[in-house]
């Protein structure tokens, strides 16, 4: 694929936007951020599936080994999801905090490599190099410190009642976790920010405001792109059918999730009238209902399960539609560059010039999130198998007891898959950057707003 020179001459008037190489560290960081987001989004979906399984086991199945397995697995997944959510949110905040300093480092390396000042970094690259990305970690840390601090305040009185050494270990471990989270605030807000500003010195001196203004002056508006396409046969937006399918899938997700939520609320209102109403409150004792009320509970559980299943299936369909849309857009852009044709539609150019990870790789990240929940749930079950309060564990059968030993292996496998996924996504992005650079040179437009 080749593109004509963006402009003639070497003076400041030749300034144009470029998608400059950002280096391996920033590429991996960006894909790790995307992977963490996809994995975090998979946590509530996985937890919802576990809750639905628990409802099926408790309300629709006769007391048996499978029913007990579903119920216990659903309960144990609460702890796994909670721990993974805290670790994932904290890790993502830290990864985002690195964006500013790593992008500044990449642009400083480009200056040292002799990149002409007329090859101005694209708007998003310039924005990310100058932003206060450390604020992401600070907001995350403050929220977690408030939530975990309240939990710690509840745990301390209980720990005091334990034997001295055990109680002391619990208190020290909790205080150490809170301290480490708090320590990250000055680390990211002072150390990283100071390093970022030091790197930006030569960058700002190399690409002056005049260079950036001239490069921005060549931006194509929607009207300019439409005029360039005038008189050409309109083939429609590439990937439009896949985009419509994705919108339909999103609507179906909303409908299915709403049905599942309403069904769950009906079950709670009928079967657990004495439940504690606040978030995380105990359900209380199961009410003894008459035949008519029990049939209503069964119907509500069925609606809840079917709605949840439909929502999860629609999520998968939406991800596949996004993959098809992305593939068709790339094919259209490559074809237009090679053939010297009119620019693709303005919205297509805008979307493509905003960095996005491949939809298929986001699906892999979501699968990793599911694997982490499964592995974490088995680890939790293995830790409480002999606890007196879990005496009903034996009712789940020997198979579940044996499966608990697989927890650490599943966690290790999930982390290995995540590492391979991030590495593959980074390689694909490095290849795709060349296409994005060719597009922004030929048709410089501002990327679509939003993330």
C-alpha positions as CSV (number, residue, x, y, z in Angstrom):
1,X,0.0,0.0,0.0
2,X,1.4,3.4,-0.9
3,X,0.3,6.9,-0.4
4,X,1.3,10.1,-2.2
5,X,3.3,12.6,-0.3
6,X,1.2,14.6,2.1
7,X,2.6,17.9,0.8
8,X,5.5,19.3,-1.0
9,X,8.4,21.2,0.5
10,X,10.0,21.0,3.9
11,X,9.1,24.4,5.4
12,X,6.7,24.9,8.2
13,X,3.9,25.2,5.7
14,X,4.3,21.5,5.0
15,X,3.2,20.5,8.5
16,X,0.8,17.6,8.5
17,X,-0.5,15.1,11.0
18,X,1.2,11.8,11.4
19,X,0.5,8.7,13.5
20,X,4.0,8.3,14.9
21,X,5.3,5.1,16.3
22,X,4.7,5.0,20.1
23,X,7.0,2.2,21.0
24,X,6.4,-1.2,22.6
25,X,5.7,0.0,26.1
26,X,2.9,2.3,25.2
27,X,1.4,-0.1,22.7
28,X,1.3,-2.9,25.4
29,X,0.0,-0.5,28.0
30,X,-2.9,0.6,25.7
31,X,-3.9,-3.0,25.0
32,X,-3.5,-4.0,28.6
33,X,-5.9,-1.1,29.5
34,X,-8.4,-2.5,26.9
35,X,-8.0,-6.0,28.2
36,X,-8.7,-5.0,31.8
37,X,-11.8,-3.1,30.8
38,X,-13.2,-6.0,28.8
39,X,-12.4,-8.4,31.7
40,X,-14.0,-6.0,34.2
41,X,-17.2,-5.8,32.1
42,X,-17.3,-9.6,32.1
43,X,-17.4,-9.8,35.9
44,X,-21.0,-8.6,36.4
45,X,-22.1,-10.7,33.4
46,X,-20.5,-13.8,35.0
47,X,-21.9,-13.0,38.4
48,X,-25.4,-12.5,36.9
49,X,-25.0,-16.0,35.3
50,X,-24.0,-17.4,38.7
51,X,-27.0,-15.8,40.4
52,X,-29.3,-17.1,37.7
53,X,-27.8,-20.6,38.3
54,X,-28.4,-20.2,42.0
55,X,-32.0,-19.3,41.4
56,X,-32.5,-22.3,39.2
57,X,-31.0,-24.6,41.8
58,X,-33.0,-23.2,44.6
59,X,-36.4,-22.5,43.0
60,X,-36.8,-24.8,40.0
61,X,-34.9,-27.9,41.0
62,X,-35.6,-30.5,43.6
63,X,-33.1,-30.8,46.4
64,X,-30.2,-32.8,44.9
65,X,-26.5,-32.7,44.3
66,X,-26.7,-30.5,41.2
67,X,-29.0,-28.1,42.9
68,X,-26.6,-27.8,45.9
69,X,-23.7,-27.3,43.5
70,X,-25.4,-24.4,41.7
71,X,-26.4,-22.8,45.0
72,X,-22.9,-23.1,46.6
73,X,-21.1,-22.0,43.4
74,X,-23.3,-18.9,43.2
75,X,-22.6,-18.0,46.8
76,X,-18.8,-18.5,46.4
77,X,-18.7,-16.4,43.2
78,X,-19.7,-13.4,45.3
79,X,-16.3,-13.3,47.0
80,X,-14.4,-14.1,43.8
81,X,-16.1,-11.3,41.8
82,X,-15.6,-8.8,44.7
83,X,-11.8,-9.5,44.9
84,X,-11.3,-9.5,41.2
85,X,-13.3,-6.3,40.8
86,X,-11.1,-4.5,43.3
87,X,-7.9,-5.8,41.8
88,X,-9.0,-5.1,38.2
89,X,-10.2,-1.6,38.9
90,X,-7.0,-0.7,40.8
91,X,-4.8,-2.2,38.1
92,X,-6.7,-0.4,35.3
93,X,-6.3,2.9,37.2
94,X,-2.6,2.4,37.5
95,X,-2.3,1.4,33.8
96,X,-4.1,4.5,32.7
97,X,-1.9,6.6,34.9
98,X,1.1,5.5,32.9
99,X,-0.4,6.7,29.6
100,X,0.8,10.3,29.9
101,X,4.4,9.5,30.7
102,X,4.7,6.7,28.2
103,X,3.2,8.7,25.3
104,X,5.5,11.6,26.2
105,X,8.4,9.2,26.3
106,X,7.4,7.9,22.8
107,X,7.2,11.4,21.3
108,X,10.6,12.3,23.0
109,X,12.1,9.3,21.3
110,X,10.7,10.4,18.0
111,X,12.4,13.8,18.4
112,X,15.7,12.1,19.2
113,X,15.3,9.8,16.1
114,X,15.2,12.9,13.9
115,X,11.5,13.1,13.1
116,X,11.0,16.4,11.1
117,X,8.9,19.0,13.0
118,X,6.6,19.1,10.0
119,X,5.4,15.5,10.9
120,X,3.1,16.6,13.7
121,X,1.8,14.0,16.1
122,X,-1.9,13.2,15.5
123,X,-4.3,15.0,17.9
124,X,-4.9,12.0,20.2
125,X,-1.2,11.3,20.5
126,X,-0.5,14.9,21.4
127,X,-3.4,15.0,23.9
128,X,-2.4,11.8,25.6
129,X,1.2,13.0,26.0
130,X,0.1,16.2,27.7
131,X,-2.9,15.0,29.8
132,X,-2.9,14.4,33.6
133,X,-3.5,10.7,33.3
134,X,-2.5,10.2,36.9
135,X,-5.9,11.5,37.9
136,X,-7.4,8.1,36.9
137,X,-5.6,6.3,39.6
138,X,-6.3,9.0,42.2
139,X,-10.1,8.8,41.6
140,X,-10.0,5.0,41.7
141,X,-7.8,4.9,44.8
142,X,-10.0,7.3,46.7
143,X,-13.2,5.4,45.9
144,X,-11.6,2.1,46.9
145,X,-10.1,3.5,50.1
146,X,-13.6,4.7,51.2
147,X,-15.2,1.4,50.4
148,X,-12.5,-0.8,51.8
149,X,-12.0,1.5,54.7
150,X,-15.6,1.0,55.8
151,X,-15.2,-2.8,55.4
152,X,-12.0,-2.6,57.4
153,X,-13.8,-0.8,60.2
154,X,-16.3,-3.6,60.3
155,X,-13.5,-6.3,60.3
156,X,-11.4,-4.8,63.1
157,X,-13.9,-5.4,66.0
158,X,-14.4,-9.0,64.7
159,X,-10.6,-9.5,64.5
160,X,-10.2,-8.4,68.1
161,X,-12.3,-11.3,69.2
162,X,-10.0,-13.8,67.4
163,X,-6.8,-15.2,69.1
164,X,-4.2,-12.5,69.4
165,X,-1.9,-13.5,66.6
166,X,-4.7,-14.3,64.2
167,X,-6.5,-11.0,64.9
168,X,-3.2,-9.0,64.7
169,X,-2.4,-10.6,61.3
170,X,-5.8,-9.7,59.9
171,X,-5.5,-6.1,61.1
172,X,-2.0,-5.7,59.8
173,X,-2.8,-7.2,56.5
174,X,-5.8,-4.9,56.0
175,X,-3.9,-1.8,57.0
176,X,-1.1,-2.8,54.6
177,X,-3.5,-3.1,51.7
178,X,-5.0,0.3,52.4
179,X,-1.5,1.8,52.8
180,X,-0.3,0.4,49.5
181,X,-3.4,1.8,47.7
182,X,-2.9,5.2,49.3
183,X,0.8,5.2,48.4
184,X,0.0,5.0,44.7
185,X,-1.6,8.4,44.8
186,X,1.7,10.4,45.4
187,X,3.6,7.9,43.3
188,X,1.5,8.6,40.2
189,X,0.7,12.2,40.9
190,X,4.2,13.4,41.7
191,X,6.8,11.0,40.5
192,X,5.2,10.1,37.2
193,X,4.0,13.6,36.5
194,X,7.5,15.1,37.2
195,X,8.9,12.6,34.7
196,X,6.2,13.4,32.1
197,X,6.9,17.1,32.3
198,X,10.6,16.5,31.9
199,X,10.0,14.5,28.7
200,X,7.7,17.1,27.3
201,X,10.3,19.8,27.3
202,X,12.1,18.9,24.0
203,X,8.7,17.7,22.5
204,X,7.1,21.1,22.9
205,X,10.2,22.8,21.6
206,X,10.3,20.5,18.5
207,X,6.6,20.7,17.5
208,X,5.8,24.3,18.1
209,X,2.4,25.8,18.3
210,X,2.8,27.1,14.8
211,X,3.5,23.6,13.4
212,X,0.4,22.3,15.2
213,X,-1.8,25.1,14.0
214,X,-0.8,24.7,10.4
215,X,-1.3,20.9,10.6
216,X,-4.7,21.4,12.1
217,X,-5.5,23.9,9.3
218,X,-5.5,21.0,6.7
219,X,-8.2,19.1,8.5
220,X,-11.1,17.9,6.4
221,X,-14.6,18.7,7.5
222,X,-17.7,16.5,6.8
223,X,-18.7,18.9,4.0
224,X,-15.3,18.6,2.4
225,X,-15.4,14.8,2.4
226,X,-19.0,14.9,1.1
227,X,-17.9,17.2,-1.7
228,X,-15.0,14.9,-2.6
229,X,-17.4,12.0,-2.8
230,X,-19.9,13.9,-5.0
231,X,-20.6,12.3,-8.3
232,X,-19.3,8.9,-7.1
233,X,-21.6,5.9,-7.0
234,X,-22.7,5.5,-3.4
235,X,-22.0,2.0,-2.1
236,X,-23.2,2.7,1.4
237,X,-21.1,2.9,4.5
238,X,-18.8,-0.1,4.9
239,X,-20.0,-2.3,7.7
240,X,-23.4,-0.6,7.9
241,X,-25.3,-3.9,8.1
242,X,-23.0,-5.1,10.9
243,X,-23.5,-1.8,12.7
244,X,-27.2,-2.1,12.5
245,X,-27.0,-5.7,13.8
246,X,-24.8,-4.4,16.7
247,X,-27.4,-1.8,17.6
248,X,-30.2,-4.4,17.6
249,X,-28.1,-6.6,19.8
250,X,-27.5,-3.7,22.2
251,X,-31.3,-3.1,22.4
252,X,-31.9,-6.8,23.0
253,X,-29.3,-6.8,25.8
254,X,-31.2,-4.0,27.5
255,X,-34.6,-5.8,27.1
256,X,-33.2,-9.1,28.3
257,X,-31.4,-7.5,31.3
258,X,-34.5,-5.6,32.2
259,X,-36.6,-8.8,32.1
260,X,-34.1,-10.6,34.3
261,X,-34.0,-7.8,36.8
262,X,-37.7,-7.5,37.1
263,X,-38.0,-11.3,37.4
264,X,-35.4,-11.3,40.2
265,X,-37.3,-8.5,42.0
266,X,-40.6,-10.5,41.8
267,X,-38.9,-13.6,43.2
268,X,-37.3,-11.5,46.0
269,X,-40.7,-9.8,46.9
270,X,-42.7,-13.1,46.9
271,X,-40.2,-15.6,48.3
272,X,-38.2,-13.4,50.7
273,X,-40.5,-10.8,52.1
274,X,-38.3,-10.3,55.2
275,X,-35.2,-9.5,53.3
276,X,-33.0,-6.6,54.2
277,X,-33.7,-3.9,51.6
278,X,-30.3,-2.3,51.3
279,X,-27.6,-3.3,48.8
280,X,-25.9,-6.5,50.1
281,X,-28.6,-7.1,52.7
282,X,-29.3,-10.7,53.8
283,X,-32.3,-12.4,52.0
284,X,-33.8,-13.8,55.2
285,X,-35.8,-17.0,55.5
286,X,-37.6,-18.4,52.5
287,X,-41.4,-17.8,52.9
288,X,-43.8,-20.7,52.9
289,X,-46.1,-19.9,50.0
290,X,-49.3,-21.5,48.6
291,X,-49.5,-23.3,45.3
292,X,-50.5,-20.2,43.3
293,X,-47.8,-18.1,44.8
294,X,-45.2,-20.8,44.2
295,X,-46.3,-21.0,40.5
296,X,-45.8,-17.2,40.3
297,X,-42.3,-17.6,41.8
298,X,-41.4,-20.3,39.3
299,X,-42.7,-18.1,36.4
300,X,-40.7,-15.2,37.6
301,X,-37.5,-17.3,37.9
302,X,-38.1,-18.6,34.4
303,X,-38.5,-15.0,33.1
304,X,-35.3,-14.0,35.0
305,X,-33.3,-17.0,33.6
306,X,-34.5,-16.6,30.0
307,X,-34.0,-12.8,30.0
308,X,-30.5,-13.2,31.4
309,X,-29.6,-15.9,28.8
310,X,-31.0,-13.7,26.0
311,X,-28.9,-10.7,27.2
312,X,-25.7,-12.8,27.4
313,X,-26.3,-14.2,23.9
314,X,-27.0,-10.7,22.5
315,X,-23.7,-9.5,24.0
316,X,-21.8,-12.2,22.0
317,X,-23.7,-11.3,18.8
318,X,-22.9,-7.6,19.4
319,X,-19.2,-8.4,19.7
320,X,-19.2,-10.5,16.5
321,X,-21.1,-7.7,14.7
322,X,-18.4,-5.3,15.9
323,X,-15.7,-7.6,14.5
324,X,-17.5,-7.8,11.1
325,X,-17.9,-4.0,11.0
326,X,-14.2,-3.4,11.8
327,X,-13.1,-5.8,9.2
328,X,-15.2,-4.3,6.5
329,X,-14.1,-0.7,7.3
330,X,-10.4,-1.7,7.1
331,X,-11.0,-3.4,3.7
332,X,-12.7,-0.3,2.4
333,X,-9.9,2.0,3.6
334,X,-7.2,-0.2,2.1
335,X,-9.1,-0.3,-1.2
336,X,-9.6,3.4,-1.3
337,X,-5.9,4.1,-0.5
338,X,-4.6,1.7,-3.2
339,X,-7.1,2.8,-5.9
340,X,-6.8,6.5,-5.2
341,X,-10.5,6.6,-4.9
342,X,-12.7,9.2,-3.2
343,X,-12.5,9.2,0.6
344,X,-14.7,6.8,2.6
345,X,-17.7,8.4,4.4
346,X,-16.7,11.0,7.0
347,X,-18.0,8.9,10.0
348,X,-15.9,5.9,8.9
349,X,-12.8,8.1,8.9
350,X,-13.6,9.6,12.3
351,X,-14.2,6.2,13.9
352,X,-11.0,4.7,12.4
353,X,-8.8,7.4,13.6
354,X,-9.7,6.8,17.2
355,X,-7.7,3.9,18.5
356,X,-9.8,0.8,19.3
357,X,-8.7,-2.7,20.0
358,X,-9.9,-5.5,17.8
359,X,-13.4,-6.8,18.8
360,X,-12.3,-10.4,18.7
361,X,-9.5,-9.7,21.2
362,X,-11.9,-7.9,23.5
363,X,-14.0,-11.1,23.4
364,X,-10.9,-13.0,24.5
365,X,-10.4,-10.6,27.3
366,X,-14.0,-11.1,28.4
367,X,-13.4,-14.8,28.3
368,X,-10.3,-14.4,30.5
369,X,-12.5,-12.5,33.0
370,X,-14.9,-15.4,33.1
371,X,-12.1,-17.9,33.6
372,X,-10.8,-15.8,36.5
373,X,-14.2,-15.8,38.2
374,X,-14.4,-19.6,37.7
375,X,-10.9,-20.1,39.1
376,X,-11.4,-17.7,41.9
377,X,-14.7,-19.3,42.8
378,X,-13.1,-22.7,43.1
379,X,-10.3,-21.3,45.2
380,X,-12.9,-19.8,47.6
381,X,-14.7,-23.1,47.8
382,X,-11.5,-24.9,48.5
383,X,-10.8,-22.5,51.3
384,X,-14.1,-23.1,53.0
385,X,-14.7,-26.7,52.3
386,X,-14.1,-27.7,55.9
387,X,-15.7,-24.6,57.6
388,X,-18.6,-25.5,59.9
389,X,-20.9,-23.0,58.2
390,X,-20.4,-24.8,54.9
391,X,-21.4,-28.2,56.2
392,X,-23.9,-28.6,53.3
393,X,-20.9,-28.6,50.9
394,X,-20.9,-32.4,51.1
395,X,-24.4,-32.4,49.6
396,X,-22.9,-31.1,46.3
397,X,-21.2,-34.4,45.7
398,X,-17.6,-35.5,45.5
399,X,-17.1,-34.0,42.0
400,X,-17.3,-30.4,43.2
401,X,-14.9,-31.2,46.1
402,X,-12.4,-32.6,43.6
403,X,-12.9,-29.7,41.2
404,X,-11.9,-27.1,43.8
405,X,-8.2,-28.2,43.4
406,X,-8.3,-26.9,39.8
407,X,-8.8,-23.3,40.9
408,X,-5.1,-22.2,41.0
409,X,-4.5,-23.9,37.6
410,X,-7.4,-22.1,36.0
411,X,-6.2,-18.8,37.4
412,X,-2.8,-19.4,36.0
413,X,-4.2,-20.4,32.6
414,X,-6.3,-17.3,32.5
415,X,-3.4,-15.1,33.2
416,X,-1.4,-16.9,30.5
417,X,-4.1,-16.4,27.9
418,X,-4.4,-12.7,28.9
419,X,-0.6,-12.2,28.4
420,X,-0.8,-13.9,24.9
421,X,-3.9,-11.8,24.0
422,X,-2.2,-8.5,25.0
423,X,0.9,-9.5,23.0
424,X,-1.1,-10.4,19.9
425,X,-3.1,-7.3,20.2
426,X,0.1,-5.2,20.4
427,X,1.5,-6.8,17.3
428,X,-1.8,-6.2,15.4
429,X,-1.9,-2.6,16.5
430,X,1.7,-2.0,15.4
431,X,0.7,-3.3,11.9
432,X,-2.6,-1.3,12.0
433,X,-0.8,1.9,12.9
434,X,0.7,2.0,9.4
435,X,-2.8,2.0,7.9
436,X,-4.0,4.6,10.4
437,X,-1.0,6.8,9.5
438,X,-1.7,6.4,5.8
439,X,-5.3,7.4,6.3
440,X,-4.6,10.5,8.4
441,X,-2.0,11.7,5.8
442,X,-4.5,11.2,2.9
443,X,-7.6,12.3,4.7
444,X,-6.8,14.3,7.9
445,X,-10.0,14.4,10.0
446,X,-10.5,14.8,13.7
447,X,-11.2,11.5,15.4
448,X,-14.7,10.8,16.7
449,X,-15.2,12.2,20.2
450,X,-15.6,9.8,23.1
451,X,-13.8,6.6,24.1
